[in-house]
C-alpha cells in the first residue's frame, strides 16, 4: 500500500557486505540518517578474503567466529558476472582487472568497493566496529514508535558506544557460522576435522587421505582442487545419484572417489560409510553449509532461529510484532542475490519513510503460516525454509514496491550456467554457449543506461 507520508528515521545497518551496502544507499536515498557498523577493516562482507584462519575453531563450535569470510583462495563465481550486478550498477570488466565472465572472488570485492565509492557510501560506514548488543529500548511497548539500543565496540581501542536508533536493519549474511552433521564417533575421532569455513588452500593436505563431506558447490570445488595434492579424496554425499558433470570429473581422476554418507567415525582414524566400505583418513572436511546466527540480537524471544528457520519473518524480512523498525536483508538463499537485496532494501526504506505500509499483524502472520505450510507440503525440510530457487517469487517480491521484475536475459543466463555446470562441472566457468543471450544482455538498459565515465 502506498502512502504520501515522508518520515526521516535514524537507522542502523549492521554489516557492510552486499546487502548492507545497498541497504545504506536505499535508506539514504529515501531521506533517512544512516549509520553502518562493520566489524571488518573494509567493506565487502563475505567477499573480503581473510587468509589467516589458524586461530579459528576448526569446526566452528563457538557462537561467534573471529573470521567472517568463508572464501577460499581459488574460489571463482558460480554465476556469470552479467547477472550479478545491482540493477543500476552493472558488474562490467575494468582495465587491468580479472576479465573472466566467472572471475575470482577478488573481482567481486573490487566491484563492491566501486559501488561504495560511486555512491559515496563510506561516509556512513564505521569500520572495525563490532556490534555486541541490539535490544528494544521501550520493550514491551510494541508499535510503530519502537526504538532500539545498539551497543558496539571499536576493535583497536575497545571503546564501547551505546546509541539509540529508530530502526535496525540486520545485514550480516549467513555464510560464517558452520553447520555440522551429527555423526556417531565424531567427538572421539582423533585426527584432523575441519569445516570448509576455514579451508583456504590445498597445500596442507599434501599426500593425505581426505574425506570431504557434502557435494555442494564448495564440496565439489574443494574435492576437485585436492586431486593434485592429496593421496586420495573421498567425496561423501547424501545421494550417489550425482550430476553428469560430477560423474565425469570422478572418472577423470583415479584418486577421487564417491561414497555415501558416513555411518560412524572411529578413534583409530577409520571412517565407515553407510554402504559398509571404510577408509583410514587423515582429515575430514565438512562442506555441510552454514547456520543463521544473530548472537547480538535480543528480541525477548520474538525472533528465533529454529533449525535454520529464522522466524517469524514476513516475506523473509519483517518480524510482524517488530515491523518495520526491525528488518533482515539477505536471509533468502538460492536466488540472484544482488537485485533481490536491492528490492528488499527499497521496500524497507520506503516502509520506514511511511511511503508504503505493511499488512496488519494478522495478515502477516497468516502469510507466514501459509508459506510454512506450502514448504511442508512440498517436502522441504525446515532448515531449507529460506532456500527460494524461484524467479516468480522474486518478481512477486518486487511488486511490493513497484520494482521491475528480473530481466528475462538475467534469468536465462542464470539457468544456462546451472545447466552447463550440471554437465561440465570442471569447465563451465571457461566454456559456455550462451552468446545470443549475452548479446541481448549487453544491449539492455542495464548495460547502456550509464555512460562509460561511471566505470
Secondary structure by P-SEA (a helix, b strand, c coil): ccccbbbbbbbbbccccaaaaaaaaaaaaaccbbbbbbccccccccccccccccccccccccccccccccccccccccccccccccccccccccccccccccccaaaaaaaaaaaaaaaccccccccccccccccccccccccccbbbbbbbbcccccbbbbbcccbbbbccccccbbbbcccccccccccbbbccccccccccccccbbbbccccaaaaaaaaaacccccbbbbbbccccccaaaaaaaaacccbbbbcccccccccccccccccccccccbbbbccbbbbbccccccccccccccccccccccccccccccccccccccccccccaaaaaaaaaaaaaaaacccccccaaaaaaaaaaaaaaaaaaccccccccccccaaaaaaaacccccccccaaaaaaaaaaaaaaacccccccccccaaaaaaaaaacccccccccccc
